[in-house]
Amino acid sequence: MHRRAFLSLAILFPGCLDYVEENGEEITEPGDVEIVWDDLGRDDPGTEDERVYVWGVVRNVGDRTLNYIEIRATFFDAEGEPLESVIENVDEDVTSGQEWPFEIEFPHFGERASAVDAYELEPATGV
């Protein structure tokens, strides 16, 4: 099973799977990670250089050191239609209680970036 496919299933059906081993690596559900703070940022609004991003902080709230944390941001327009999903990750050890700052940039600029009205975040982890 591919990592992305499993993570998608774990996000869609939280609680159904506690963990699975993939090539000796344990992938857990997002319960080990808590989003502490997040906000939508916008640079150069109304120009062709307009840039949109989500930035925030996640915390390892589990009992184990994590060596992989993934945050998926889905960006939506004013009607609630999804525009794009982007994944940011960290591949370094994050001990229990430790926080990790992240920034996830919308992949388009200008008019397409100005269409972003909201976002949703989905965390996933690996041990």
C-alpha positions in Angstrom: 0.0 0.0 0.0 1.4 3.4 -0.9 1.9 6.0 1.9 -0.3 8.6 0.3 -3.2 6.2 -0.3 -3.1 5.1 3.3 -2.9 8.6 4.7 -5.9 9.5 2.5 -7.8 6.6 3.9 -6.8 7.4 7.5 -8.0 11.0 7.1 -11.3 9.9 5.5 -11.9 7.2 8.1 -10.3 8.3 11.3 -10.4 5.8 14.1 -10.9 2.8 11.8 -7.2 2.1 11.6 -4.8 2.7 14.5 -1.6 2.0 12.5 -0.2 -0.1 9.7 3.4 -1.1 9.0 4.7 0.0 5.6 8.2 -1.3 4.8 8.9 -1.5 8.5 7.6 2.0 9.2 4.6 2.5 11.3 2.1 5.1 10.1 -0.4 6.3 12.7 -3.6 8.2 12.5 -3.5 12.0 13.0 -4.4 11.7 16.7 -0.7 12.0 17.6 -0.6 15.6 16.2 -2.5 18.6 17.3 -2.7 21.9 15.3 -2.0 24.5 17.9 -2.4 27.6 15.8 -3.0 28.4 12.2 -3.9 31.4 10.0 -4.3 32.3 6.3 -1.7 34.8 5.0 -1.9 36.9 1.9 1.0 38.9 0.4 0.6 41.6 -2.4 -3.3 41.4 -2.6 -4.9 42.6 -5.8 -1.7 42.2 -7.9 -0.4 39.5 -10.2 2.1 38.7 -7.5 -0.6 37.9 -4.9 0.5 35.0 -2.8 -1.6 33.0 -0.3 -0.4 30.6 2.3 -1.4 28.9 5.6 1.0 29.1 8.4 0.8 27.6 11.9 2.2 25.3 14.5 1.6 21.6 15.2 2.5 19.7 18.4 3.3 16.1 19.0 0.7 15.2 21.6 1.5 11.4 21.5 3.8 9.5 23.8 6.3 8.6 21.0 8.9 10.4 19.0 7.6 11.0 15.5 10.0 11.0 12.5 7.4 12.1 10.0 4.6 14.7 10.2 2.4 15.6 7.3 0.0 18.5 7.0 -2.4 18.7 4.1 -4.0 22.1 3.3 -7.0 22.2 1.1 -7.8 25.7 -0.2 -11.4 26.7 -1.0 -13.1 29.5 -3.0 -15.9 31.7 -1.6 -18.5 29.1 -2.7 -16.8 26.4 -0.7 -15.4 24.6 -3.8 -11.9 23.1 -3.4 -9.3 24.8 -5.5 -6.1 22.9 -4.6 -4.6 20.6 -2.0 -1.0 20.9 -1.0 1.1 18.8 1.4 3.9 20.0 3.7 6.0 17.6 5.8 8.9 17.3 8.2 11.2 14.3 8.1 13.0 14.9 11.4 12.4 13.6 14.9 9.7 15.4 16.8 9.6 14.3 20.4 6.5 14.2 22.6 5.4 17.7 23.4 7.6 19.3 20.8 6.1 21.9 18.4 6.8 22.3 14.7 6.1 25.5 12.7 4.8 25.0 9.1 3.9 27.1 6.1 1.9 25.7 3.2 1.8 27.9 0.1 -1.1 27.9 -2.5 0.7 26.9 -5.7 -0.7 29.7 -7.9 -0.3 33.5 -7.9 -2.3 36.5 -8.9 -6.0 36.1 -9.8 -6.0 32.4 -8.9 -4.6 33.2 -5.5 -7.1 35.9 -4.9 -9.9 33.3 -5.3 -8.8 31.6 -2.1 -11.3 32.3 0.7 -10.8 29.5 3.2 -8.8 26.4 4.0 -8.9 23.1 5.9 -5.9 21.3 7.5 -5.5 17.6 7.9 -2.5 16.2 9.9 -1.0 12.7 9.6 2.0 11.2 11.3 4.6 8.4 11.0 6.6 6.9 13.8 
